[in-house]
């Protein structure tokens, strides 16, 4: 239903899939904005929807998550105390780490990362230490590709189109 996603769009099939499965919606009724950055709240919402939107017992305890936002229940489901920064753009390494932990939570085999060499990427030194196993797993499993043949862009923002593809 998105006027900015035609059949020749590079993420057309991915966006169609996540929309039809109810995992992602548009930023409006007819606009998807695949090149727009993804926020932490959006990622929490996608994973929450993947889990079937389980009931939450308590509202989020984060000081920066207001009740009634599209991500409120998702954040309450996903986390504990402190701040969540739901409107902060998520980096590619943060997304890799979240997906890696989610895969572990779901009992998925993440051992492919143990044999995945990401040293061929010229920007691998920019990957934060906590995200190295996550990137190894995500690249090895074919979940995340480089932004080019030689770069991972770990500090770069994850776009809505990239997230739909993932």
Backbone torsions as a table, in degrees:
resi	resn	phi	psi	omega
1	UNK	NA	8.2	-172.8
2	UNK	-98.2	125.4	-178.8
3	UNK	-71.0	-18.9	-179.5
4	UNK	-97.5	9.9	178.2
5	UNK	-129.1	94.2	178.3
6	UNK	-93.3	170.2	-176.4
7	UNK	-63.0	-18.9	177.2
8	UNK	-94.4	5.8	178.0
9	UNK	-66.5	137.5	-176.6
10	UNK	-60.4	-25.3	179.4
11	UNK	-109.1	18.5	-174.3
12	UNK	-52.4	-54.7	-177.3
13	UNK	-63.0	-38.4	-179.8
14	UNK	-66.2	-46.1	-179.6
15	UNK	-65.3	-42.0	177.2
16	UNK	-58.1	-45.1	-179.3
17	UNK	-61.2	-52.8	-175.9
18	UNK	-67.6	-29.6	176.8
19	UNK	-70.5	-48.3	-178.6
20	UNK	-64.0	-31.0	178.7
21	UNK	-84.0	-3.9	179.0
22	UNK	76.0	18.6	-178.6
23	UNK	-85.8	-33.1	178.4
24	UNK	-135.1	147.6	175.4
25	UNK	-120.2	176.0	175.8
26	UNK	-79.5	168.4	174.6
27	UNK	-77.2	-15.6	169.9
28	UNK	-147.8	-176.6	-176.0
29	UNK	-60.8	-34.3	-175.9
30	UNK	-126.0	13.6	179.6
31	UNK	-126.1	129.1	178.0
32	UNK	-97.6	-41.0	-177.4
33	UNK	60.5	66.7	-176.8
34	UNK	-64.8	-25.7	-179.0
35	UNK	-88.2	-4.9	178.7
36	UNK	-73.3	144.0	-179.9
37	UNK	-67.3	156.8	-179.8
38	UNK	-101.5	141.7	179.0
39	UNK	-101.1	166.5	177.0
40	UNK	-60.8	-38.2	177.5
41	UNK	-63.5	-37.4	178.0
42	UNK	-65.1	-44.0	179.6
43	UNK	-63.1	-44.5	177.9
44	UNK	-59.6	-39.4	-179.8
45	UNK	-66.4	-41.3	178.9
46	UNK	-61.9	-47.0	179.8
47	UNK	-64.9	-38.8	177.2
48	UNK	-61.1	-42.9	177.8
49	UNK	-66.9	-36.0	177.4
50	UNK	-62.0	-30.7	179.5
51	UNK	-83.9	1.4	179.2
52	UNK	85.4	19.7	179.4
53	UNK	51.4	62.0	-179.4
54	UNK	-61.0	151.8	178.8
55	UNK	-61.9	143.0	175.4
56	UNK	-109.2	138.2	-176.8
57	UNK	-79.5	-38.1	-176.9
58	UNK	-129.8	152.8	173.5
59	UNK	-64.3	161.5	178.6
60	UNK	-58.0	141.1	178.1
61	UNK	-91.9	2.8	178.4
62	UNK	-74.1	134.8	-179.3
63	UNK	-67.8	-23.4	-176.1
64	UNK	-103.7	18.5	177.7
65	UNK	-120.5	105.4	-179.0
66	UNK	-77.8	148.1	174.2
67	UNK	-65.1	148.5	174.4
68	UNK	85.7	-0.3	176.6
69	UNK	-80.5	159.0	-178.6
70	UNK	-58.9	-23.8	-176.6
71	UNK	-103.5	0.5	-173.5
72	UNK	-56.9	-53.5	-179.8
73	UNK	-66.6	-36.1	179.6
74	UNK	-62.5	-42.5	180.0
75	UNK	-68.3	-41.6	177.8
76	UNK	-60.8	-37.8	178.6
77	UNK	-68.5	-37.1	-169.9
78	UNK	-87.4	-20.0	-167.0
79	UNK	-143.6	-175.9	-177.9
80	UNK	-118.8	-120.5	-172.7
81	UNK	-96.8	167.6	175.4
82	UNK	108.3	-138.7	174.1
83	UNK	-123.3	151.6	-177.1
84	UNK	-113.3	-26.0	-177.8
85	UNK	56.1	58.6	-174.2
86	UNK	-64.2	-24.1	-178.6
87	UNK	-94.3	-0.4	178.3
88	UNK	-74.8	133.9	176.2
89	UNK	-60.4	138.4	-179.6
90	UNK	-92.8	135.9	177.7
91	UNK	-83.1	164.0	179.7
92	UNK	-64.7	-34.5	179.0
93	UNK	-73.1	-35.8	175.6
94	UNK	-63.8	-42.7	179.3
95	UNK	-63.4	-43.0	178.7
96	UNK	-59.9	-43.7	-179.3
97	UNK	-65.0	-41.8	179.0
98	UNK	-63.9	-45.3	180.0
99	UNK	-66.0	-37.3	177.1
100	UNK	-61.7	-47.0	179.3
101	UNK	-67.1	-36.2	177.0
102	UNK	-64.5	-42.5	177.9
103	UNK	-61.0	-41.8	176.9
104	UNK	-63.4	-43.7	178.4
105	UNK	-57.7	-38.4	-179.3
106	UNK	-81.2	-1.8	179.0
107	UNK	80.5	19.0	178.9
108	UNK	-74.7	150.5	176.5
109	UNK	-77.2	114.9	179.9
110	UNK	-106.8	14.8	-175.3
111	UNK	-70.5	-15.5	178.1
112	UNK	-57.5	-28.1	178.8
113	UNK	-64.6	-27.5	-178.8
114	UNK	-64.4	-27.1	-178.1
115	UNK	-107.0	7.0	-177.3
116	UNK	-95.7	124.0	179.6
117	UNK	-98.3	114.8	177.8
118	UNK	-103.7	10.6	-177.9
119	UNK	-68.4	-15.4	179.4
120	UNK	-73.7	-16.0	176.7
121	UNK	-76.9	129.7	-174.2
122	UNK	-67.2	-20.8	-178.6
123	UNK	-105.3	19.0	-177.6
124	UNK	-60.5	-28.8	179.3
125	UNK	-66.4	-17.4	178.7
126	UNK	-82.3	-12.0	-179.2
127	UNK	-71.3	125.5	177.3
128	UNK	-62.4	148.2	-176.3
129	UNK	-54.5	-40.8	-178.1
130	UNK	-64.4	-24.6	-174.5
131	UNK	-95.3	-6.0	-177.8
132	UNK	-60.6	-51.9	178.8
133	UNK	-61.6	-33.7	179.9
134	UNK	-65.8	-45.4	178.2
135	UNK	-65.9	-40.1	178.4
136	UNK	-58.8	-45.9	178.9
137	UNK	-64.6	-49.3	-174.9
138	UNK	-64.4	-40.7	178.1
139	UNK	-70.4	-45.5	-179.6
140	UNK	-62.3	-33.8	179.9
141	UNK	-85.8	-5.3	-179.7
142	UNK	77.0	18.4	-179.2
143	UNK	-82.7	-38.9	178.6
144	UNK	-123.3	132.2	175.2
145	UNK	-105.1	164.4	173.0
146	UNK	-67.5	158.3	175.1
147	UNK	-74.6	-21.3	167.9
148	UNK	-139.8	-179.4	178.8
149	UNK	-65.6	-19.9	-176.1
150	UNK	-121.7	4.5	-178.7
151	UNK	-132.6	142.7	174.2
152	UNK	-96.3	-25.8	-176.4
153	UNK	53.2	55.5	-174.9
154	UNK	-61.9	-32.5	-179.3
155	UNK	-88.8	-8.3	179.4
156	UNK	-70.5	157.8	180.0
157	UNK	-76.9	141.4	174.3
158	UNK	-84.1	125.2	179.3
159	UNK	-85.5	163.4	177.9
160	UNK	-61.9	-35.2	176.8
161	UNK	-65.3	-43.6	177.4
162	UNK	-62.7	-41.8	179.6
163	UNK	-65.1	-40.3	176.5
164	UNK	-59.8	-41.7	179.0
165	UNK	-64.7	-38.8	179.4
166	UNK	-68.5	NA	NA
